[in-house]
């Protein structure tokens, strides 16, 4: 998986050399995230940083919040997306140059 993450950001930088690249921390549903998610987050952080991008950790806003998860049990519902947008909006200014 590490190679795929790195390749994604390398390709993105090659295709968009003058763009600001921002990667968000990986999200999980309302359950506690598995331990492997923190390893993936570190791989994303390293890969985006390597290409001059920025990593923004928005935490796990859905943990314990089944009310924010849609009927498929995985993806956010409208209220979940609204919370996600608010969380991203609140974190971006702190992390952008």
N, C-alpha and C positions, 0 to 999 in steps of 0.2 A: 504494500500500500504506500509506503514511503516514496518509492520511485514515482508512482502515479501522482501523488500530491505535488512533488517537486516538479514533475514534467508539466503539470497543469499551469503552475505559476510561471515557469520558464517560457512556455508557449504563449501565455498571456502577455508577458513582458515583450517578447519578440514581436508579437502582433500589434501591440499598443505601446511602443517605446516611450511615449511622452505622457502616458496616462497615469493618474494616481490609482494605485491598486490597494484596495482595502479588503482584508479578509476578516470575517466574523468568526467567533468561536463556534464550534459545532453545537447544535441543539439536540436535546432529547425531549421525549414527551413528558407526561406527568409522573412517570416512575423515576426513581433515582437513577442517574446515568451509570452505565457500566464503567468499570475501571479503564477499559480500552479507549473510552472517549477522551480521557485526559491525555493519553498517548497520541491520539489523532490530533488533538488540539496543539500539542507541542510540535508535531510534524508540520501542521499548517502554519504555525507561528514561524518556525525556522524557514520554511519554504518561501513565504511571502516576504520575510525580512531579507532573505538572500537576494531577492530581485528588486530590493529597494521599496517594497510596499510596507503597509502598516497592518498590524493585527489588532483587532478590537475585541476584547473579552466582554461579552454581554451576560456571562453567567448562564444559569439555567432557569429562566423565568417561568417555565411551565411545571417545574417540580412540585408535586402535591396539588396541582391545579387541574384536575380532570375537567372542570367547567370551561377550560380554555382549549380543550382538545375536541376535534370534530368527530363525527360518527365513525370514521374509519379507525379511530383509536390511536392515530399516529400524528396526523397533521393538525395544526391549529384551526380553530373555528374563527369566525369573524372577530370575536372578542379577543381571541388569542393573537391574531394578526395585529389588532389594534395595540395590545400591550407590547408586542414585539416591536412595532414601529416606534412607540414611545421610548422603549428601552434603547433601541439603536440611536434614536434622536438624542437621548440624554447622554449617551456614551461617546458619540462621534466628536462633539466639540472638545472634549477632554483629551482626545487622542490624535487630533489632527494638528499639523504644524501651523 
